[in-house]
Amino acid sequence: MKFTFLGTSAGKPTRERNVSALGLEFDQDNKWYLFDCGEGTQHQLQKSALKIGKLTAIFITHLHGDHIFGLPGLLASKKMDEALNPITIYGPKGIKQFIDCAIEISQMHLGFALNIYEYEAHKTFTFDRFTVTTLPLIHSIESFAFQIKENDICNKLDESKLRSIGLEPSPLYGELKKGKTILHEGKTIDPADYMLSPISGRKVIVAGDNQNPEILTEHLDNLDLLIHEATYTQEVYDNLAKKVLHTTARDLGIAAQKHHVKNLIATHISARYNENGKLGEEVLLHEIQKYYRGTVYIAHDLEQYYLFRDGTLQKELR
């Protein structure tokens, strides 16, 4: 699984970061999926290897502008590129009204099928390679996380065992993978006797804005990868004149460690943490690492991360 961060800023774009958007690709697949679509996402796509014509679905965590204002422009560009494959948008209640209004007022004649599905909490959507389940979060408006569960691989043959009985690779292997009994040299071959143990699919959570990661409870247990906001350090948050419903680096680290999350990528970074300011992003990283012992990164725009089947996470060097 490959993740491309198209925007990692909280609330507004900065010179270093655009607002929220994340691309997901699966191994050996010609499609990709977008999570949130803040303003300027289509500009970020121009700087990445992701192609708008291969975008299949968009998942929106909540309806704040820094997560949805890029949708009208992205849809218009898709039409102008003549990328007319259908697309489905999954979002909370109100996403259809937002998109319909933009299309109607701007007279945006798309020319492709646009399906909009307004989901509720604990709804599961099934795709060819994975499922997505919506999980409620705590924020100033209705906000959700998406739990992505890759399908288990259950039809991998023990080829060495088959060869040991004289059955070399052939169309008969395909029959066994389908669960069908076959005949070989007068002997009945039961597929159950020649299958390797199932390989568990990877499990990832992509969270929207959220005041407390602990609300995800057992869904965090032994998770392969959590992508979650770490908008502030605890000290900065404690001194805010007006409290907002966002997660601190401390609370994210505590929750990830408690539930044995294998890998963590922090995003949705406040504009106050920047290269030229008094506070650099390293303070967020250090605060998380005080409490969390797993692999952790602070995401940057256009960075790519690979989550391998063995649960290891690797950042692609730029």
N, C-alpha and C positions, 0 to 999 in steps of 0.2 A: 504494500500500500504506500502510495506517495502523496504527501501533503505539500501544497504550494501556498504559502501565505501571501495574499495579495494586499492585505491591509491589517495593521496591528495596533493602531492608535485608538485611544478611548475618546469618544465624543466628537472630536474634530480632527482634520488632517493637520500634520505638522510638516516641516521641511524634511524630516526623516521618515515619517510614517503616514500612510493613508489610513482611512477608516476601515472597519471590519469587512473582511472577505477571505474565504479559504477554499482552495480547490482540492478535490480528492480524486485520485486515480487508483484503479486496481491493476494488479499484475496482468499482463497480456490481455488488455481490454482496450477497445477503441473509443470508449466513452469516458466522460468525467462528470463530476458533480460539484456544485457550488454551495457553500454554506455562508449565508448572509451576502449582502451586495450593497455595501456602502457607496456613497458618492465617489466617482472616479474609478470604480472597479474596472470599467472597460479600458481605461488608460493603463491600468496595471496589467491587464491581460496582454496588451501590446508589447509589454516588456518581458513577458513570460513565454513558455513553450505551449501554453494551453490555447486551444483553438475554439472559437465561439461555435463553430459548426458541429463540434463534437460534444457540446454541453447538452446533457440529457435532462437534468433536474436541478432545481434550486430549492434549498431548504432555508427558511427564514426563522431565526430564533425569537425575534420580537420586533415590534413596529417602531422603535426609535429610529430617527432619521439616519444616524450613522451606521445603520444596518440595512436600510432599504432604499435610500435615495438614489442609488445607482441603478435600480431596476428599470425605470423607463428608458434611460439612455442605452442600457445593455440590450433591451428588446428591440429598440429602434435600429441599433447597429447590426443586430442579427438579421433584421430584414434587409438592410442596405447591403449586407454582405451576401445576400441571397442564400443564407443558411436556413433553409425552409423546413428542416426537420422539426417535428413536434417537440414541445418542451412542457414540463409540468413544474409548477411552483407550489410548494407546501409551506403554509404559513399560518399564524394564529388568526382568529376572527378579525376581520378588517382588512386583510391583505387584498382580498378581491376588490373591495371598494376602492382602495388606493390605486390599484393597477387599472381598473376599469375607468376611473376618473382621468388618469393620466392619458390613457389611450383615446378616450372620447374627446377631451378638450384639445389635445394636440393633433387630432385627426390622424392618428398613427394606424395606418392600415397594414397590419402585420404580414399577412400573406402566408402564415403558418399556423398550425393548431397550437393554441395556448390553453393548457388545462390548469386551473387553479383549485387547490384543495385546501380548505380551512380545517385544520386539525384541532383536536382536543388533547388533553393529557392522557398518557398511557395508550396512545394509538400506535399500532405497528403497521408499517408499510413493507411489502415484500418485493424485492428486486431479484434479478437473475443470480447475483453473486452474494447478496447480503440482505439483511433486514435493518430497518431504522425504526426505533421506538422513541416517542416523545416523552420527556420527563419534565415535570414542572420545577421551576426555580423560584427564587425570591427576588423581586425587583419592583420598581415603581409602577411598571405596567406588566401585564402578563408576559412572562418570559420562559423559555424552554431550553432544555438540552436535548441533543440527539444522540441516542445510543446506537452505534453501528456495530452489528454483529455479522461477521463474515460467515458464510455457510461452511460447515465442517466438510472435510473431504473424506468420504466414506467408501469410495470405490477404487482404492488404489490396490492393485494386485501385488502379491508376493511373487515377482517374476522368477527369482532364484529358485523358489520352491517348485514352481511350475516346470522350470527347465530340468529340475532334478528328476522329474518323472517323464522327461522326454517331450514336453509340450513347449515348443519354441513360439515366439511371438507370431501371431496370426489373427485372422478375424475372430477366432474362437475366444481370444482375450476380450474382445468387445462384448461377446455374449455373456461371459462371466461377470464383467463389470455391470451389466444390466441385471444381474442376479439370476441368470438362467443356468440351469444344469446342462452340462454338455457330455458327450461321449468322446473318449480318446482311447484308441487301441482297445476297444471293447470294455473299457472301464468307465463308470459314471463319475464325473467330476462335479462335486458340490462346490459352488462358489464360496460358501461360507468357510470352507477349509483352506482357501487360498487367498484370503483378503488380509491385508495389513490392518493394524489397529487404526481407527479413525484419527485424522489429524484435525485438532480443534481449530476453528476459524478465529481470527484475531478479533478482539473487542476493543472499541474506541468510544469515548464520549467527547463530543464537541459541544461545549456549553455556551449559552448566551450570557447576558449580563446577570449577575447572581450575587446576592449578599452573603450567602453562606454555603460553601461547597458540601457541607455535611448533610444538606437536604437530599443529596443523591444517595446517601446511606449505602445499602448493600450493593448498589450498582457500581460502586467504586471498588469493591473487593477484588483484589488481584487483577485489576484492569490493565490491559496491555498499554494503553495510552490515554491520558486525560489532557485535553486541550481546553484551558480554562483561563478566565481573566485573573490578573493580579494587578489591579489598577493602581493601588497605593501601597507604600510601606505602612506598617501599623502606626508609627509615630506621626506621619503626615495625616493619616486618617483621623487619629485621635485629636488632632489640632484643627481639623476642618471646622469652620464656623457653622456650616450647614452640612449635616450628615447625609450621605447618599448611600444607596443600597448596592454597594460594590464590595468585592472581596479584596482583602489585604494579602500581601505576600505571606505574612505569618500564618494566617488562617488557611491559605491554600496548602502550604507546606505541612501543617499539622494534619489536615484531612488526608492528604496523599500518603503520608507516612502511616497513619492509623489504619488505613485500608489496604496497605501494601500495593499501592499503584506502582506499576513497573516503570513507567516513563511519564514525564510531565513536560508539557510545553505551555509556558505562560504567555498570554497575549493581552490585548486591550489595555495598553500601557498609557498612563496619564502623560500629558504633554510636558509636565514638569520634569520628567526624567529624560534628559536629552544630552547629547554630546557636549553642548556648549553651556549648559546650565550648571547650577550649584550641585544638582543631584543627577548623577548618571544612573543608567539602568542597572549597573552592577549592584546597587544597594538592594534592589528587588531580588536579584539572584542570591545574594548573600543571606538575605532574610529567609528566603525559602529553604536554603541549604542548612540553616540552623536547625530546622525541624525535619527535613526530608532527606533521606539517604539514597534515593534512587537517582536515575538519570534525569536531569532537568535542563531546559533551555529557555531563554527569553527569546521569543520569536521576533524576527525582523522581516520587513517587506521583501518579497521575492525569494526568500529562503525556501529550500525544499528539504523535506525530511522523509526518510524511508523507514517504515516499520516492517521488519522482516518476520517471517513465520515463527522464528524462535523467540520472538518477543523483544529483540534488540532494536534500538532506535539509532539511526545514523543520520547526521546532518550532512548534506551535500556541500562540499567546499566550493566557494565561488571564485 
